[in-house]
Amino acid sequence: MCGISGIVNQKNQPVISQYIEMMNNKIIHRGPDGFGYYFGSNFAFGHRRLSILDLSEDGRQPMEYESDLVITYNGEIYNYIELKSELEALGCVFKSKTDTEVILAAYQMWGEKCVARFNGMWSFAIFDRKKNSLFCSRDRFGVKPFYYTQAEDTFAFGSEIKQLISFLPSIQCNRQLVLDYLVLGIEEHTEGTFFEGIQKLSGGHNLVYDLEKHTVDIKPYYTLQPVGDLKQLSEEQAVEMYRDQLYDSVKLRMRSDVEVGTCLSGGLDSSSITAFSAEILRKESAGKIKAIHAKVDEKSIDESKFATQVSNYCATDLIVVEPTASDFHQAVEKVIRIQEEPFGSPSIILQYFVLQKAREKNCLVMLDGQGGDETLLGYERYYPAFILKQKGWKKINAFLNSSKNSRLSKMDLLKYYFYFTRYSFRINQLKKRHNYIKKSILDGFESPILKESASRYLDIEAMQKLEILKTQLPHLLKYEDKNSMANSVETRLPFLDYRCVELALALPDQYKIKSGWTKNILRRAVSSWLPNEVVWRKDKLGFNAPEKNWLGSMENEMHEAILKSALLNELIDKNKFHYAAQDLRTQWRLYNIAKWEQIYQVRW
């Protein structure tokens, strides 16, 4: 796990060394264990190393391979051992024990199609001397970042936005994204970033840069589709198949030359990963896995009871971090700087504390549960589509059970259906809620992504794909990458093994939601691995910070920052803006924009 940098001089002059060094130095936190550079005739690569596999100097990057290829790479290819054996049988010779060298050999053997063979997370650029091109790629779901910009006579890319800001002629906000964030609460659904002029390569895409013609060709290499036709499986077969696949995914992600731990919220997803990893570690080394949990001082959202139950049941070494409102206050500005763009809620700062503790405890690899909800119908908003898909009395039964085994009342279910399927009604309600935005701006505000979401709402598979690829998962992955790498920690996400994702989408919906229980397949798959009270929880809390306490403690500071913001002054109609009337989440978003603007000197 590392950080990458790259610059192309489009006047075909050598890259000045201080420019690539400047980019690389901005991401020391992503790779405190070493650095390196490679200079081509009109381009340069930089790299920061966090040593996870092959801790020797053989793993240094940029790495050259047989004089034709050079790579700067961030990520992990979990099936590198199997690929290495396959490539050795084809005549490849390896000098290191790294997955980096396996990527290079795979590219030499199979060309751009090599990425289809990788099971992992990655963001890399390969210089192909024979083609005089850069082959760049990002993993299927965009777990690892790849940002780029085209400014004046320079093309540059990196792992973080801050590496690219100095190349921009001016630092201006992406107005559409600012509005989408403020009004809709979404921010990672396009190729753009909050900085006008800085883009990101989408997950599942390759980018080829021609170093002679200076052209950029971006193409998808992966399309998310269910694997095979599994509709005839019995429920027992489906449960067993998914359990085996998830277990193998966890096992692959425990390949490491440093200590592996888990992030344990106490929810079903993180508890399942903890149970499997604890068993695997016991078999391999008779050791106890470290599970890190964040305890909060707001009883209604505190999950520490469940985390303790899981830890006792699975015999883990439970480590609890208990951040206070004062800790939150001290960390706010730092985490806004780390995230580089406005973000959803204070829970992101709670996550930061967990990963900070992981580094302190020398757990440099942490397993986490991102992706379980999106792939296994874990959100309550999936209920209406599932209910309407049923026939006859099953529809009524599904409606009643969905209310019985969730937090939603029968009226809530009806409201979900009405609200999420009617774009015009929803956008108008959102505009009313945010009527403090200047009329000239708000009147013209439309949301293609909201319209797309409404059109897919009653098609479960289409809705899942949208949430996995655009509206839900991408921003969670961004938060996780930046929080973990800020602490020089690598996080791995077993639910997002592409085999697990494709299998989950293919399994019959009636097994994923059954008798009103969301994620029924996972609940049944881990029923003998976890306490019943955890497996059959109704109160899905998510990973929540105590917002009332934390945000309430700094309300005056938030108000002051909002009023001082030049960017928000362009956006807000002060005659309609009554600070006290805004809910805490809206106040947080406005404050987040104001602090982001201040930190990065952004203009409207």
Secondary structure, 3 states (H helix, E strand, C coil): CEEEEEEEECCCCCCCHHHHHHHHHCCHHHCECEEEEEECCCEEEEEEECCCCCCCHHHCCCEEECCCEEEEEEEEECCHHHHHHHHHHCCCCCCCCCHHHHHHHHHHHHHHHHHHHCCEEEEEEEEECCCCEEEEEECCCCCCCCEEEEECCEEEEECCHHHCHHHCCCCEECHHHHHHHHHHCCCCCCCECCECCEEECCCCEEEEEECCCCEEEEEECCCCCCCCCCCCCCHHHHHHHHHHHHHHHHHHCCCCCCCEEEECCCCHHHHHHHHHHHHHHHHHHCCCCEEEEECCCCHHHCCHHHHHHHHHHHCCEEEEECCCHHHHHHHHHHHHHHHCCCCCCCHHHHHHHHHHHHHHCCCCEEECCCCHHHHCCCCHHHHHHHHHHCCCHHHHHHHHHHHHCCCCCHHHHHHHHHHHHCHHHHHHHHHHHCCCECHHHHCCCCCHHHHHHHHHCCCHHHHHHHHHHHHCHHHHHHHHHHHHHHCCCEEECHHHCHHHHHHHHHCCHHHHCECCECCHHHHHHCCCCCCHHHHCCCCCCCCCCCHHHHHHCCHHHHHHHHHHCHHHHHHECCCCCCHHHCCHHHHHHHHHHHHHHHHHCCEC
